[in-house]
Amino acid sequence: MDEAKKITPEKVVRFLGGLKLSFFLLTLLGLLAAQKAILAQSALQEDAPRFLRMLMSLKGLSPDVLGVLLVAGLGLFVVNLLFSSVRMFRKVRTRQKAFACFRGRDAIAGMTNREEFNASTDPTAKLVDYFRQRGFTVAVERNGGNVLLHAGKRLTGLWGIFFFHMTFMILLFGILLSMLTGFAGYVALSPGDLFVEKRSAYMRATDRPLLFGSDRFFKVRLDSIDLSYWRPGEVRQRSSTVSLFAPDGRFLAQRRMEINQPITIGDTAVYQGTRQGFAAELLVTDRAGTTVKATARFLFPAKSGDSLTCVLPLPGTDVNLLMELVTDQVRTIPGLESLAPAHPATLIKLRTVEHGPPVFRGVMFPGTGLIFEGLKVGFVKLKPFSSIVVKRDYGVPVIFASFASLVLGLLIAYYWVPENWWVACEREGERYRLTAGATVERYRESFGGRFAAQVKEIRAEVGEG
């Protein structure tokens, strides 16, 4: 087989870590992401450009296939970045070895910062002491009467670009892990309610993740709600007290839960939600005599002057219940006293919407109901509620690790600037001729003055002859 066509491990690494594959994968991921935006358009704009109307008219890929391709593309991109990191690691090691090599007089003479001077005695020991006292790692090579010296420090700074590169790989891996393991669910509880962590118990939830998507079955009981406002719409305090139970029913702890201070149960975080209000328990009986329970949730208004309202669609019909809650229970919440009625009362004003304008059906008090058009709606009781959000995401710690890698790379790149010195010492009779040169990875313009000052110190140290 032709050596040029032979597949070797080195060629595999170059291909998988190459820029061409990176650009291809970035383009592919961009097209797949754009596919979602294109499919989201349900209608064409008549005045849109023709090419845009053609793109939007494409059926594209199904959501399931699109999701698989996105995960596969991200996975390949992680592999690409991994192998490119291997190549970057090799480059840094090669540069370290190149800096550590000794350089002769001719090589040093080609440097921007260089100087030649003489010494009356062998300056090797004094040069070694001079550089070591200033934190340099020194290596010396002798060849007869000639000496080659290398002194370097802060060589760790060469790894700054490697950590920058690793940041993208770790970040992308974290995003991929989030896509495979991320889950979020929402549920509203009233004091005394017990929530069992399983998919069917959520009011709303994301799709089950591909990895670690099993139900945890731990239990959360809402004990009390601590809520206060500065004024309607401006929350002062939003927290809850909850009791935690293991899947076997064993009591674990009672904890206070606040915004941005989640409770952790195993690999799951339980957050205080931002939706609070009153929940009205209703009994709805249809024309066939079937009775179902329904819950109307009235959120506290976002601004003064708004009412506590709720729209509840009736399953299997085109009827929507439009309800407005009036209750003196709101007086118990600091900051919402202005929403309470003048007289102690709790009632729901009910209207319905089917195909035309809203129709007022009457007022319901707790324990009463309304009958209209063969339907019966009964108001059982009213109680406060608060929302909680349950999240699991194994990718979050990895994403934070990428930020740590970025900070580490910045610190290394800007505060550990490598500095290398080379000195070639040639014996010429009773004297020694020294050629010194130095390089830095950054701040080269300002280094020139410092180089001249250090050469002056070296001349004084070795005793220029």
Protein Blocks (a to p, Z undefined) as FASTA:
>chain_A
ZZklpccfklmmmmmmpmklmmmmmmmmmmmmmmmmmmmpmbdcfkbcfklmmmmmpnbj
afklmmmmmmmmmmmmmmmmmmmmmmmmmmmmmmmmmmmpccdfklmmmpmbdcddddfb
dfklmmmmmmmmnopacddddehjbccddddehklmmmmmmmmmmmmmmmmmmmmmmmmm
gccddddddehiacdddfklpmbdcdddfbhpacfkiacddfbdcdddfbghiafbdcdd
dddddfkopafbdcdddehiacdehjaccdddfbdcdddddddddfkopacddddddddd
fbehiacddddddehiabdcddddddfklmmpghilmmpcfbdcddddddddfklccddf
bjcdehiacdeehiacddfbdcddddddddddfklmmmmmmmmmmmmmmmmmmmmcccdd
ddddddehjaccdddddddfehklmmmmmmmmmmmmmmmmnopZZ
